[in-house]
């Protein structure tokens, strides 16, 4: 299951974790986000122990969304060593997300 990340937990969950991470920025009311959500959950299960796969609800965690300039959702950011190394904006197929995550392992 994808990790629920908040403004207050983002630094410890992602930046200081020392693990590669894929973070889905989404909102409950966003139709395309609901299409990506199940894919993110599948990837979370497949990469458990290898990478962090998390979700940030932009409505309740606006600080993190603003810090990373999230203007459109869904946006998925890929982190390595605490830095953003790749991103996908909009709906993307599972294969593309897995490929990007594998590239930073």
VMD Tcl script that draws the C-alpha trace (Angstrom):
set ca {
  {0.00 0.00 0.00}
  {1.26 3.47 -0.86}
  {2.48 5.59 2.04}
  {0.22 8.55 2.91}
  {2.60 11.51 3.08}
  {1.78 14.85 4.72}
  {3.44 18.26 4.87}
  {4.85 17.36 8.28}
  {6.12 13.88 7.33}
  {7.49 14.64 3.85}
  {11.07 15.41 4.88}
  {11.44 12.30 7.06}
  {9.46 10.00 4.73}
  {11.13 11.04 1.46}
  {14.08 13.43 1.74}
  {15.84 11.80 4.72}
  {14.82 8.20 3.99}
  {17.90 7.36 1.92}
  {15.74 5.34 -0.46}
  {14.58 6.12 -4.00}
  {10.98 7.33 -3.97}
  {7.99 7.84 -6.25}
  {5.44 10.36 -4.95}
  {1.98 10.81 -6.46}
  {0.48 14.29 -5.97}
  {-3.30 13.92 -6.23}
  {-6.72 15.04 -4.94}
  {-9.98 13.22 -4.18}
  {-11.99 15.28 -6.71}
  {-9.52 14.67 -9.59}
  {-10.81 12.13 -12.16}
  {-7.43 11.36 -13.76}
  {-5.98 10.92 -10.25}
  {-8.51 8.17 -9.62}
  {-7.25 6.42 -12.77}
  {-3.62 6.59 -11.61}
  {-4.35 5.69 -7.97}
  {-4.73 1.90 -8.44}
  {-1.56 1.82 -10.56}
  {0.39 3.60 -7.80}
  {-0.95 1.09 -5.26}
  {0.17 -1.85 -7.45}
  {3.64 -0.36 -7.83}
  {3.83 0.22 -4.06}
  {3.27 -3.50 -3.51}
  {5.79 -4.54 -6.15}
  {8.54 -2.23 -4.90}
  {8.02 -2.76 -1.16}
  {11.43 -2.83 0.54}
  {13.19 -1.46 -2.58}
  {11.70 2.03 -2.88}
  {9.20 4.29 -1.18}
  {5.95 4.79 -3.06}
  {3.78 7.48 -1.55}
  {0.83 9.79 -2.15}
  {0.36 13.44 -1.21}
  {-3.19 14.84 -1.16}
  {-2.62 18.37 -2.49}
  {-5.80 19.71 -0.87}
  {-4.65 18.91 2.66}
  {-0.89 19.24 2.06}
  {-0.48 22.45 0.11}
  {2.96 23.27 1.54}
  {4.74 20.34 -0.14}
  {2.75 20.80 -3.37}
  {3.75 24.48 -3.50}
  {7.41 23.71 -2.71}
  {7.64 21.41 -5.73}
  {5.57 23.64 -8.02}
  {2.72 21.18 -8.49}
  {0.24 22.97 -10.76}
  {-1.46 20.03 -12.49}
  {-2.52 16.74 -10.99}
  {-1.80 13.96 -11.08}
  {1.91 14.73 -10.99}
  {4.34 12.01 -10.00}
  {7.81 13.00 -8.83}
  {10.76 10.61 -8.59}
  {13.34 11.27 -5.87}
  {16.88 9.94 -5.50}
  {19.14 11.08 -2.65}
  {16.47 13.58 -1.62}
  {16.40 15.34 -4.99}
  {13.78 15.29 -7.76}
  {15.31 13.39 -10.68}
  {12.27 12.81 -12.91}
  {8.56 13.55 -13.17}
  {5.39 12.60 -15.00}
  {2.42 14.96 -15.32}
  {-0.97 13.47 -16.15}
  {-2.07 9.88 -16.57}
  {0.76 7.51 -17.48}
  {0.79 3.76 -18.09}
  {2.13 1.53 -15.34}
  {5.04 0.42 -17.54}
  {6.30 4.00 -17.86}
  {6.18 4.58 -14.09}
  {7.90 1.25 -13.34}
  {10.61 2.05 -15.91}
  {11.30 5.44 -14.31}
  {11.37 3.94 -10.81}
  {13.70 1.10 -11.89}
  {16.03 3.72 -13.43}
  {16.70 5.27 -10.01}
  {17.15 2.04 -8.01}
}
mol new
graphics top color blue
foreach p $ca { graphics top sphere $p radius 0.5 }
foreach p [lrange $ca 0 end-1] q [lrange $ca 1 end] { graphics top cylinder $p $q radius 0.2 }
display resetview
